[in-house]
Amino acid sequence: MAVIVVIVLAVAPGDSDESTTPAPSTSITPKASQEQSQESQGERADLVRFKLDDRSEAGITNIWLVWTIKNGSSEKSDYSWEWEAVDAGGTRLANGSQLETDVQPGQTAQGEYPTTLKGVKGMELNITSFDRTASY
């Protein structure tokens, strides 16, 4: 007599995204992977823009992070995320945390923050964690 045992593992979805992924881009990619499509349906899709903005002039370096959050949920929300800036050689040159609070359902919030980066050429901006929580 042969006995077949099947083990099923279930993983409950969490409230935060702990994967390292590139920041959202302003350009549209015609071929999106299945993983990106599933991700865009979650809370992470609320971060619609996150990029480096080079405001340098007259030889003075002035690089900022800029972002746009659009609350796609049905409740007032707080957002927190961690990021890293990595050069073309894979070296992390900067990292930090950002926070956007009290964003109403359907509301768009924009923010900006200065960095210590010396340039943006060849730089990749990654989100290392992202979390949306109900705001009270």
Salt bridges, closest charged atoms under 4 A:
ASP17 OD2 - ARG44 NH1 3.47
GLU39 OE2 - ARG44 NH1 3.37
ASP46 OD2 - ARG132 NE 3.62
ASP53 OD2 - ARG55 NE 2.86
GLU84 OE1 - ARG92 NH1 3.88
GLU112 OE1 - ARG55 NH2 2.69
